[in-house]
Amino acid sequence: MTPDDTLVDVKNLKMYFPVLRGLLRRKVADVKAVDSISFRIKRGETLGLVGESGCGKTTTGRCILRLYRPTEGQILFEGHDISQLPESKIRPLRRRMSLIFQDPFGSLDPRQSAGDIVGEPLKVHHLVNSKREYRERVEELFRMVGLDPAMVDRVPHEFSGGQRQRIGVARALACAPSLIVCDEPISALDVSIQAQIINLLQELREGLKGLTYLFIAHDLSVVRHISDSVAVMYLGRIVELTDSITLYENPLHPYTRVLLSAVPIADPFVEEKRERIILKGEVPSPLYPPTGCHFHPRCPLAIPECSQVVPPLREVGGGHKVACIRV
Amino acid sequence: MSVLLSVNNLKTWFKTDRGLVRAVDGVSYYISEREIIGLVGESGCGKSVSQLSVLQLIPTPPGEIVSGEVIFDGHDLLKFPANGPEMRSVRGGKIAMIFQEPMTSLNPVLTIGRQLTEMLELHLNMDSEAARERAIELLNLVGIPEAASRIDDYPHQFSGGMRQRVMIAMALSCNPKILIADEPTTAVDVTTQAQLLELMKDMVVRFNTSLIIVTHNLGVVARYAQRIYVMYAGRIVESGITKDIFGNPRHPYTIGLLACVPRLDEPRGRKLVPIVGLPPNLINMPPTCAFLPRCPYRIERCQQEPWPELRLIDGQHYTSCHVDTREK
């Protein structure tokens, strides 16, 4: 692989949040929200990040966008390490990367017009020279996401949930970024509207060469549908990383298997024959994660050794990586 | 299997400042003993309101159960006054409901134990000691670890999944004939969702209960329900045995719904077919089929005639559509 192919290269990324207690706000512990993860995203591809709430998937996305300054590790974006850059150096980079939020109701300023919301990044980054150019670019963005440019002067509450998410997508596209982090972009939408947004994201990726997504979601079927490869996270670590076909056909990590079997398929004929693995217990608190492999207390394959060693994410062939000493 | 509950032509309307909302507009369904049925639809289609109406839990005004009957145990529940003794013995007693949001449906200032024993004392006339014992037993049954000590905890001390288990324990406490689960797993993670649904399925067998799952998740009904009702804009548009609905969907809305959700087992690259347009605004709806503006199968007749009644197509399979969708 040539280095040019890689847009994002994350190496041993750690993001710890201090837990402060008492009158003096002394640090008593760390929440290891992201604990030494590594992955690459190739230009023009989509990496899905999947896991249950609290697994660190959103934190990972925010580290890559440098909304957080990581505790440790490297984030190479277009070949440059941005993990510890000061804010002043980050700003110009922000036009190369953007974010689509989960909640289309909370993430749009209710008093700004849709056109201003979409056009603001253009002004912030001085990407347009005249009012006319601005107007044209905003209208073009509206058309790209399937909104009528005649609606630029309306305010968010005049739009439906799906249309609002289209505004969010248009805003993310405004600076023609190479990376868009999509954080649960469809989970707040109605079932019949979700497909519209998924298709829009896919069409945009086909139309705009080199557009790359980090797609964060808890719904494995959606993630698998849109992503080229998928990373499964559990309590701050990646437990399995592979292409989305292998993920379904040959999942290796016990947690991935549990996750897959927990998702019901809308087909009673298939459901009849599926194996169901029901986990015991709940996800432990990330403040006090289990020793060794984080998954071992709930794992059907666990052996005593699992509580002692942290399994490395190792390659098992064809780019398929898994962090388990039992496979 | 004999029919346990049958709802006939139920209409629940809400009078709002902007007009009349026919949230539930002529819904009929039934459930038999020890059966699991699914009520599927998107938000605002009236699936929850139809369930709340059965228990007369509709806030009046603005809501009103305009017509219909709910036959349970040989009586029409809608004939009983909403706050009378008959309804109170049904509610939580013979028909129990598990709500969507376990945090808001549990009382935050009472211990779990108090909330559980209250039901047992009220409905089953247990004394406080027996009630407490039974409550611990129930919490054990639904998989709360160390139930005997956790019974004195408050709801905020439980995780979302555990709270929903407490809700299930409460619902089961009086040996109900019917359990209504209204979006029981929307607020929880997938592995917890699987745990809770398996638990409910086991409990239904153990307690000889029937279960109504109200959900927007087609996968959940495909996995658990024996029969399905698909709702759209206040009406049932298709109903039948689960395998018939999924294997041979006939209403354009059902067909659309199945084509627009990504499936875990699909080959890569299948293009999703979204349903165009938006779910309808229920205020002052036209008399024609509510799915008409979004329907790819629509014909002249749909624009001229009122929303068609459900018609039998075969076996137990009903659809409310003029068009034979197989021909397209």
Interface residues (C-beta under 8 A of the other chain):
Chain A: E52 S53 S160 G162 D190 V191 S192 I193 Q194 A195 Q196 I198 N199 H218 D219 L220 S221 V222 R224 H225 I226 S244 I245 Y248 V258 L259 L260 S261 A262 V263 P264 I265 A266 D267 P268 F269 V270 E271 R276 I278 L279 E282 V283
Chain B: E42 S43 S159 G161 M162 D189 V190 T191 T192 Q193 A194 Q195 E198 H216 N217 L218 G219 V220 A222 R223 T242 K243 F246 G247 G256 L257 L258 C260 V261 P262 R263 L264 D265 E266 R268 R270 K271 L272 V273 P274 I275 L278 P279
